């Protein structure tokens, strides 16, 4: 098994723990806090140099805060020389906005995918939607079945 580290965002700690337990791994150490102006601060508490890092974070609940936390976690791991960073997102943020329904309407799901790519993510596991590879997106979307692939 390659050197794998699993980190949990604040949105899905139970799921992250179940994945880590299933793989016989411990969750990586991460501290998340908010500054007084509500900016998110993330500190990765261990070395990820040369590791394959998986970050579990959902796009539900406080969707914008969770998305920003995920982006910062991805970027922190890339800056710390992780070999590869993969987001595991049980509920993709802005998934309902994946195509234009009116003229001048944004494609917000594409924007989110591109932001994840810019932050340093290359692959995205999204078990809730069956995406088709979209050549306009800069990130590879890989649908998985959580029951059969990870948690069963």
C-alpha positions in Angstrom: 0.0 0.0 0.0 1.4 3.4 -0.9 2.0 6.0 1.8 -1.5 7.3 2.4 -2.7 9.9 4.8 -6.4 10.7 5.4 -7.4 14.0 6.7 -10.9 15.1 7.8 -12.4 18.4 7.2 -14.8 19.6 9.9 -17.9 18.6 8.0 -17.6 14.8 8.0 -15.4 13.6 10.8 -17.4 10.4 11.4 -17.2 9.3 7.8 -13.5 10.1 7.7 -12.9 8.0 10.8 -14.8 5.1 9.3 -12.7 5.3 6.1 -9.5 5.4 8.1 -10.6 2.5 10.3 -11.5 0.4 7.2 -8.1 1.0 5.7 -6.3 0.4 9.0 -5.0 4.0 9.1 -5.1 6.8 11.6 -6.6 10.1 10.7 -4.1 12.8 10.0 -3.7 15.6 12.5 -5.3 18.9 11.4 -6.4 21.9 13.3 -9.0 24.2 11.9 -10.0 27.5 13.4 -11.6 30.8 12.6 -10.0 34.2 13.0 -12.1 37.0 14.5 -13.1 38.2 11.0 -14.3 34.6 10.2 -11.4 33.7 7.9 -10.6 30.0 8.0 -7.2 28.9 9.2 -5.9 25.3 8.7 -2.8 23.8 10.2 -1.6 20.4 9.0 -0.1 18.8 12.2 2.2 16.2 10.6 4.5 15.8 7.6 2.8 14.9 4.3 6.0 15.1 2.2 5.8 12.5 -0.6 2.5 11.1 0.7 -0.7 10.4 -1.1 -3.2 12.6 0.8 -7.0 12.1 0.8 -9.1 14.9 2.3 -12.7 14.0 3.2 -15.0 17.1 3.3 -18.6 17.5 2.4 -20.3 20.2 0.5 -23.3 20.3 2.7 -24.2 22.3 5.9 -22.1 25.5 5.9 -21.3 24.9 2.3 -19.2 28.0 1.7 -17.2 27.6 4.9 -16.7 23.9 4.2 -15.5 24.6 0.6 -13.1 27.2 1.7 -11.7 24.9 4.4 -11.2 22.2 1.8 -9.4 24.5 -0.6 -7.1 25.7 2.2 -6.4 22.1 3.3 -5.6 21.0 -0.3 -3.3 23.9 -0.8 -1.6 23.4 2.6 -0.8 19.8 1.7 0.5 20.7 -1.7 2.7 23.4 -0.2 4.0 20.8 2.3 5.1 18.6 -0.7 2.4 16.0 -0.7 2.9 13.7 -3.7 -0.8 13.8 -4.6 -3.9 15.3 -3.0 -7.3 13.9 -3.6 -10.6 15.3 -2.3 -13.3 12.9 -1.3 -16.5 14.9 -1.4 -19.7 13.1 -0.4 -21.8 16.0 -1.5 -20.3 18.1 -4.3 -20.8 21.8 -3.6 -22.9 23.7 -6.2 -23.6 20.4 -8.0 -27.1 21.7 -9.0 -25.4 24.4 -11.0 -23.6 22.2 -13.4 -25.0 23.6 -16.7 -26.4 26.8 -18.0 -30.1 27.1 -17.6 -30.4 30.7 -18.8 -28.2 33.0 -20.8 -25.5 34.7 -18.7 -25.9 32.1 -16.0 -22.7 30.9 -14.4 -21.7 27.2 -14.3 -20.9 27.2 -10.6 -20.1 23.5 -10.4 -17.4 24.0 -13.0 -16.0 27.0 -11.1 -15.8 24.9 -7.9 -14.0 22.1 -9.7 -11.5 24.5 -11.2 -10.9 26.1 -7.8 -10.1 22.7 -6.4 -7.7 22.1 -9.3 -6.0 25.5 -8.7 -5.6 24.7 -5.0 -3.7 21.6 -5.9 -6.2 18.7 -6.2 -6.0 16.5 -9.3 -8.7 13.9 -8.7 -12.0 14.2 -7.0 -14.1 11.4 -5.6 -17.8 12.3 -5.6 -19.9 9.3 -4.6 -23.2 11.1 -4.9 -23.3 12.1 -8.6 -22.3 10.2 -11.7 -20.3 12.7 -13.6 -19.1 12.2 -17.1 -15.6 13.4 -17.9 -16.0 17.0 -18.9 -13.0 18.2 -21.0 -13.6 21.8 -20.0 -13.0 21.0 -16.4 -9.4 21.0 -15.1 -10.0 18.2 -12.7 -10.7 14.5 -13.1 -14.1 13.5 -11.5 -14.2 9.9 -10.4 -17.5 8.6 -9.2 -17.3 5.9 -6.6 -19.9 3.8 -4.8 -19.2 4.3 -1.1 -20.7 1.0 0.0 -18.7 -1.1 -2.3 -15.5 0.9 -2.6 -14.7 2.3 0.8 -17.1 1.7 3.7 -18.9 -1.6 3.1 
